[in-house]
């Protein structure tokens, strides 16, 4: 929270009437009639959220304002300003309650010893920061003396710090400092100040050179020459000047060690003459030195300024023209008055006409009201002018790691259609209830106050950031905000990555999980289609059908489980060709499976199961593969164990053989090539196979219908 005292513009010209009109926004008729503060966020006011008179006697606004003005007039001796104007501003994320705002306003008045004074307090929400304007009558209504608190700025700063702690507000820096950054560039032409440019280019290197004891004055001159600069004597000191342009600045303003006194103390004798050989080291950009003092968008900004001047001049010309016409009509009416027959109606008519002319004049001044250049830029930004947006955002905003922001190294200025308003700094504000997304150019700040619609608001903010900054984002803020961003990106399957390594790791895990779920869904669909096809197949033996259905249901149960991997043999069992399987991406996995150790206790049963497999094989390629396996199994010691799935995948009831031959099952650790669940290529192959099965199922259904229809026809003929 910052409390700022607003100085009066003219000596002894302060007007409570004008100040109240400004803070109540009377020109726009947006002041909401309230007896007390009322922060109604659903109203459509542009500026005023609520207002309140304190220590005034009336319910009517005009009467209260007149009472304050009359109280001020009762003090006829003072020549001091009789009105104190304060602004209390809160940080962007803060939206204090009604009670807190009223308590803060009362405590500020009390700290200045003005709790009994008449005052008007108005809450504004037309900027990024909610703020209160407090207009205090410095004339005490009881004693009629003007109160001027001693050291009021320090009192206000101390009060602000106390109120921040008391009401749990964010801490601000209360040391009053001039924002030098905002004055670095001319807002009209966007030319860089020469002193600023020299300081940006030289200050760091000069500081390092002066810390080095070996540095000579000649070294410093050579360094300046690289930037087409030199020392010159001016009055009683030194300046740094451009050789090719009529530009210079005080040397001590660049670095205190470059003042004439400091240089003479260190180097004794100083020779300002520039040697010819030194000038040969000037950088290649010397001929572009003029452009280096300016921002890249100088020409466009100059065009904007010229456009603004043209519009204002045209408005002034139109105003003058219409005022002349109005004056002519008024003069014509004046000249006609003596010829009128005077009575009660004539006086009323003359009075009425004068009022009409006066109101018409006010309307014209309002119609052609002069607009500030900043307001012109805001209007241009709202219409989509990117250069106007850049001109407003001439001051760079530093990213605070504690604030909830989305940003990137790349950004393109863009104002979206649903923008609520643009601030004087060029920040585009997008509101959703109490929540705000503030586009500051280099970043998108997300201010969350209402927790009910966070997810939808975060989605819109994230989509906006992707459009503005691209798909690789830098996220700052607390862990809750980062977690919410990840949830939204995962829930809506957004194509986005993060520079935060921890977030990116979680995002990759979420993407992998989503991809795996998609693969399992496709496989599950394939197995269900295969079950339907098997159930409807009339040509297959019932015993074989029962075994196949049992194996397929086991596979369906396994696929539904998110942990086990899927292997080539299982895909073969589902009807995939070797060509399709071999073209799929695989990954090495370590697994513990049920299997059989090849020993004397199990060998007889294993041979019997192998014989059953041989009887079921039809495909020539598959027969060759199995014969090679059988040769290794019977004649070598290379096969030491066999997975139980090797047999179940080939529709062999392994449990029946275990009982018949008293075989021993074992847990076997294997490193195997599993089908990758994260491969887009694999999903494409599986989806094509699923479509083929759907066609087969449809064909089988049509064939069945055709048979039924033929039977009906034959029956009728019979």
N, C-alpha and C positions, 0 to 999 in steps of 0.2 A: 504494500500500500504506500502511495506517495501523496503527500499533502503539499500543494503548491500555491504560493501567494501570487496572484496575477497583478502585475503593476498597471497603473492607469496609463492611458496613451497620451493624454494631454494634461498639462498642469492646471489644477483647479477646474477641470472640465468634466469630472466624473458625474454621471447621471444615473440615479437608481432606476429611473423610469426606463432608460435605454437598456440598462443591464438586465432588468427583469423581462423586457420584451425579447432580448436575445436568448436568455436561458430558458424562458418559457416557449420559445420558438413561435411567437405570436404571428410572425409574417406568414408561416405555413399553416397556421390554425391547428397545430398539432398538440397543443397543451391539453392534457386530459384534466377535467375538472374534478379535483379530489380535495377532501378536507384533510386527509392524512396521507402518508405514503401508501402507494398501492402498486406493487410490481406485477401488473397484469400482462403476462407474456403473450397472450393471445390477441392483444389489440394490434391495430395496423399503423401505429404511430411511427414516424421516421426517427424521432429523436427522443422526445420526452416520455419517460416511463411513469413518472409520478412527481408530485411536488407538495410542499407543506410550508405554511406560514407559522412562525413561532413568535409568541408575545404580541400578537396583533389582535384587534378587538372584533373584527368582522368576519363573516363567512364569504363575502364577495371579494374576488381577487383585486378588482380596481380600487375598492374602498381600502383594502389592506395596503396596497402600494401607495395610495394617496396619504394614508395615515403615516407611513414611514417618511415620505417626502416632506409632509408638514412638520413632522418631528425634527427633521434635519433643518428646516427653515427657521425653527425657533432658536437655533444657535446662530446668532448674527455676528459673533466676534471672531470666530476661527477662520483662518485662511487655508486650513488643512483639508485634505480629502475626507469626505464624510462617509464613504462607502468602502468596505473591505470585501474583496472578491477572492474566494478560495476555491480550489478544485481538489477533490479527494478522488484519486484514481486507484482502481484495484487491478491485479494481474489478470491476464486473459482467461485463466481457468477458474477464476473466482466469481461467484455469484452469491454474495451474502444475503441472508434472510432479511425480511422487513424489520424485525426487532433489532438485528445487529446494525443495520444502516442507520436507524434512528438513534441508537445508543452511541454510535461513532460520531454522528453529527453533534449530539449534545455534549459529549466529552471534549470535542475540539473547541466548541464555544466556551466551555468551562475552563479549559486550559489557558485561554487568552483572557479570561476574566470578563467574558461577554455573555454569560448565560442569561442575563436579564435583558439583553439587547434584542430589538426586533430583527428578524432575519427571514429570508426566503431560501429554502433548500429544494433543489430540483435534481432528479435522477435522470441521467442521459444514457442511452444505449446505442448511440449512432456510431460508435467506434468499437474497436476490438476490446477495449477495456471499459467495463462498467464504471461510471464516475458520477460524483455528486458536485454540483455547483452550489456554493453557499454564498449568498449575498447578505452581508451583515451591516446594519446601520451602526456606525461607530459612535453616533450620538446617543448617550445614555438617556432613555425616556424619562427617568426620574430626576436626574441632576442636570440634564441637557449639556453635559460636558462631553467633548470628543475624547475617546479612549484610544491611545496608541500604545499597544503592549511593547515593552522594551525587549529587544532581541527576539522578535516574534518568529523569525525563520528557524532559529535554534529550538524554540519552544515547540513549534509544529513538527520538527524532525524527531524530537524526543517523544512527543505524544504519539507520532506514527509508530515508533518502535514499541512503545508500551501497548498500543492497541493491537498490533500484529500478534504479540504474545498472548494478550488477553483473549482475543477472539480466534486464535489459531489460524491466522492468515499467513500467506507466504511472505518471507522476509525479503525486503528490498534494500538496495544501496541508497541511503538517505543523504550521501554527500553530494551536494549540488555541483555538478560538473557540466560544462558546455559540451554539447555533442559536436566535437570537431569533425567527425566523419560525415555528418550531414552537410557540412559546408565545403566539402572537398570538391564538389562539382556544381557548376552553375546549372540550375534546373531548366533554364530556357535553352541554352546551347549545348549543355552537357560537356563543356570544356573543363579539363582538369586544371586546377590551380597549380601554377608553376612551382610554388614552394612545396606543395604536396607531392608533386611528381619527383622533385629533387630528393625529398626526404625518403620517399619509397625506394628510390634507386640507390641512394648513397649511405643513409644513416647506419645501417648494420655493418657495412664494410668499413666505413670511416671509424666506427667504434672499435672494430678489431685492429685496425691500423694504428690508432692512437694508443691502444693498450700495449702494442709491440714497441719496445724501447729502440729497436733498430730502425724504425720508420723515420724517414727524413721528410723535410718540407717538399723536396723535389718529388718524392714518391706520391705525396698527396696531390700535387699539381698534375702529375701524370695520370693519376686515377680520375681526376676531374676532367682531364682532356679527353679521356675515352668516351665521355658523354657530352662532348662539345661544350664543356663548362670551364670557367676560370675564375680565379680570385680577382676582385677589383677593389680599390680603395674608395670609400664613399664616406664623406664627412670624417668622423673620428673612428670609423671601424671598417670592417671588410664586408663585402657582399659576394655571393656566388652568382655569376652572370652567364647567360648563354652567349656564345661567340657569334652565332648566326642570327639571333633574334634579340629584340630590345626587351629582354626579360631578366629580372634579377630578384634575389631575396637575401635577407640577412644571413650571414654565415652562421651566426650563433643560434639561429632558429633551427638549423639543420642538426647541429651538434654543439654543445657548449664548449667543446675543445677546439672548435674552429673560430672562436672569437679572436679578434686581433690581439687582445691582451694575453690570452692563453697561448696562442702561437708564438708570440714574441718571448714569452717567459720560457717556453720549451726550446725553440729553435734559435733564439737570439736574433740573428740577422735574417730578414725575409726578402727574397728576391721575387717580385711578382711577375717579372718578364717571362713569357712562355718561349722556350727554345723551339726551334724549327723541327728538330728531330722528334720531339715529343708529340708534335701535332700529327705526325705520320701514323701514330698508334690509335688514332680515333677509329672507333668501330664503324663497320660498314653502314650501320643505320644512321650515320650522321646526317645524310641528306633527307632522312625522314624524321629528324628531331622534332619538327613542328607537329607532326602527327602523333608523336609519343606523348605530347601534353594533352591529348584529347582522347576521348572515348571513341570506340569504333562506330557508334551510332550517332555521331555528331551531326551529320547531314540530315538524317531523318528527324532528329530532335529539333534542329533548326527549322525544318519544314513545319513541324508541329507548332512551334512558337509563331511562325509567320501566319499559319492558318488561324491560330487563336487571335492574333492581332487583326487579321482581315475580318473575322467574324465580329469582333468587338467594334471595329470601325464601322462596319455595315449596320450594326445595331444602333450605334450612336447617330449615324446619318439618318436612319429611319425614325429614331426618337426625335431628333431635331426637326425633321420634316413634319411629323404629326403634331409636335408642340406648336410649330408655326401656324399650322392649319387651325389648331384649337385656339390659339391667340387671336387669329383673324376673326373667328366666329364670336369669340368673347368681346372683341373690340366692336364688332358690328352690333352686338346686343347692347353694349354700353352706349353707343351713339343713338340707339333707338329709344333709350329710356326717357330722354326729355320730351319726346313726342307722345309718350303714353299718357292716357288719362288716369291720374292717380286716385286710387281708392284702396280699401283694405285688400282687395284681391290682387291689385297691382303690386303692392309691397310683398305679398306672399309669393307672387310669380317671380319677382326679381330675386328674392331670397332663395327660392327654389332653383332658379337658373344658375346662380352663383355656386350653390352647392353641387349642382350637376357638373359644372366646369371644374370645380376643385376635385371631385371624385374621379372625373375622367383623366385629369392630370396625374393623380395617384396611380390609376390603372396603367397609364402609359409608362410611368417610371418603373412599375412592377413588371410590366410586360418586357421591357428592354433593360431589365436590371443587369448591371455589369457582373460577370462571372469571373471568379479568380482563375488563374492559370491552372492551379491544382484541380479545381472543380471541372475545368475543361478536360484535363487529362483523365480524370475519373470517368467522365461521360464518354470519352473516346475509348477507354478500356472496356466499358460495358458494351460498347458497340463492336468489340472484337479487335481493336487496334493494338497489336502486340508491342509496337514501339512506344505507345503511350503508357502501357503497363511497365515497360522497362524504365521509362523516364521517372515514373513514380517510385520505382524500387531502386533508386540510384544508391541507396545506403544498403550495404550487404548485412544480412542478418546472421549472427553466429548461432550455430546449433547447440542448444543446451542438452547435454546427455540425460538430464533428469526429466526433460519434457517429452511428451508423447508425440514423436514426429516420424514422418516417412520422407525419405530423400534419396538422391542418387547423384553421381558425378555428372550425369547428363540430364538436361532439362530443357523443355521447350515452353515458352510462355503461352498460356492458354486460359481464357476465361470461359467457363462453362455456362450454358444457358440458364441453369437454375441458381445462379449466384444471387445472394440476398442483397449484398451491398459491397462496395469497395471503399476501404479506408483511405485517409489522406496519404498514408505510406505506400499505397498501392496493393495492400493485402486484400485478396478476394475472400469474402466470408460466406460460407454455405451453412445454413442453420437447419436443424431438424429438432423441433421442440427446444429443449434447453441445451442440446449438444451443438457443437460448432466444429467445422473443419476450416482452418485458416490457411489459405495458400499464400506463403510469404516469398514466393519466387524460388529460393534455393531449397525450400522444404515445405511440406504440408503438415501443419500442426493440428492434432486432433484433441479437442477439448471435450471430455465426457463428463456430464453432470448427471444425466438421467440414465439409470441402469436398465430400464425396461426395454428400450429399443436399441441397445448397444450393437447387437449382431448385424442388424440391417444397416445401421449407420456406419459401422466399421466396414461392411462390404462396399458401400458406396464410396467411402473414403479410400479404400484400397484400390478400387477400380479407377478412381480419379488419379491416384498416385501412379498407377501403372500407365495410364494414358499420358501423364505429364513427364514421368521420369524413366519409363521403360520397365522391363520385367525383373531387373536386379535392383533391389531396394535396400537402403540402410535404415534400420529401425532403431530409434532411441526411446527411452522411457522405462517405466518399471516392469517387473516380470509379469504382472497381471496383464498389462497392455500387450506385451509381446506374445503371451500365451493366447490372448483373444485373437490377435492377428493371425497366428498359426491355425487356430480353430476355424476361422472364417475361410482362410486359404484352402484348408483341407476339406471343409464341408461343401464348398462350392467349386472344388477342383480347379482352382485358379493356377494359371501358368506363371508362377513367380518364384524367384529365388532371393536369398537374403545374404548380406555381407557379414552379418553376425554368425559366427561359426556354429555356435550352439543352436541357434534358430534354424540354420541351414541343415544341420544334422537331423534335427527333428522333422523338418520339412521333407527331407529325402526319405526318412523312415516312413512318414505318412504316405508319400507318393508310392513307395515300394509296397506298402500294405494295401493301398488302393489298387495297384496293378495286379497284385497277387489275388485279391478278391475277384477282380474282373476275370482273370484266367480260370480260377476255380468255378466261377459262375458258368463260363463257357463249357468247361469240362463236365460240370454237373448236368447241363442241358444235353450234352452229347450222350452221357450214360443213360439219362431218362428216355431219350429217343431210342437208344439201343435196346433198352428194356421193352419198350412198346413194340418195336420191330420183332424182337424175339418172341414175345407173347403172341403176336398175330401170325407168326410163321407156322403154317400147317404142315410143311414138308419135313420138319425136323423131328427126330425121335424124342419122345416125352422125357426119357431119362437124361438125354443130352441137354434138352431144353431146361430141365430143372437145375442141372449143374451150371449151365451158362447163366441162368437167372440168379443163382446163388452167388456166383463170382461177380456178376455185375452189381448186385446189391451191396456186396462187400466193398467194391470199388467206390460206390456212391457214398457209403459211410465214411470211407477213408478221405475222399475228396472234400466232404463236408467239414472234416477236421482241418484246422488251419496249420497244424504243425507238420505232418508227414510230407515227404517229397514224392514226386511222381516220376516213375522211371519208364524207359523205352518199352519194356515188356508189357507194362500196363496199357500203354497206348496201342501196342500191337493187338492186345486182347480186345480193345475197343474197335478194331477194324482199320486203324491207320496203316498205310503202306510203309514198307521199309524206306522208300524214297522220301516220303513225307517226314518220317521220324528222323532220318539221317540229316535232313536239311534244317532241323530245329536246333536252336541254341541250347547248350547244356552248361551245367555248373557242377563242380566237385563238392560233394557233401559227405560228412562223416555221420554214419548212422549205426544204430544197434538194431539188428533184425533177428527174427526167428529163423532158424535154419538147422541143417544137419551136418555134423562132422563126418567126413568120409572115413569110416573105420569098419571093422568087422561087424559091429553091432548094427550098423545102418546100411551096409552095402547091399544086402539082399533086397531090402525094401526099396532102395534107390534104383536098383536095376529094374525091378518090377514096374516102378512108376515111369521109368524111361521107355520101357516097352509099350506102355499104354499111350504115351505121347506119340511114339512112332506110328501107331495105328491111326491116330487122328489127323496126322499131317497130310496136307494135299498139295500145298504150294511147293514147287521144285526148289526154289531158293531157300525156303525154310527147311526143307528136308536135308539139303547140303549142309546148312549151318548146324543142324542138330547132329548129323553124322560126325562132323568134325568134333563137336563137343563130346559125343559118346566115345570116340576114339581116344581123346585125351583122358577121359574119365576111367576107361578100362585098362589102358596100356601105359599110362604115365602117372607120376606123383604130383603133377602140376595142379590138379584140382583137389584142394584139401577140405573145402566145405561148399555146400550148396544152399542157397536161400530157399526157404519154404515157398516164397512168392514165385520162384521159378516154376513150380508145379501148379500152384493155385491159379496163376495167370494163364496157364494152358488148360484150365478146366479140369484139373486132377483133384480128387478129394483126398488130400494129403492126410487128413485126420483118420480116415478109414485104413490107410496103409500103416500108419503109426500103431494102430491097435493090432492089426493083423500080424505085423512083423516085429512088434515090441521095439519100435525104433525110439531113439532118444533125441528129443529136441534140445537145441542149445541157443544161447544168445551170441550172435556173431557181430563183431565190429567191422564195418566195411567203409572204404572210401570209394564212392560210386559216382558216376556221371548221371545226375538227375536232370530232368527237363526244366529249363529256367522258367520260373513263374513270372519274371519281370521283363520278358522279351516281347516287344510289339510284333516281331516277326512270328513268334510262336502263336500269339493270339490270332493273327491273320490266318495262319494255316488251320488252326482249330475251328475258327468261325466258318471257313470255307467247307470244312468237313461236316460241320453241324448243318449247314444249308443243304448239303448232299443227302444227309440222313433225313431231313425234313421232306425233301423231294421223294425219297424212297418210301417214307411212311405215307405220303399223300398218294403215291402210285399204288401202294399195297391196298389202301382204302378204296381207291377208285376201281381196282381190279375186283375187290370183294363185292362192291356194289353192282358191278357189271355181271358177276356170276349170279347174284341174287335175282337181278332183272331177267337174265336168260332163263333161270329156273322157273320164274313166274310165267314167262311167255310159253315155255314148253308145257307147263301145267294147263294153261288155258287151251292150247291147241289140242292137248289130250282130251 
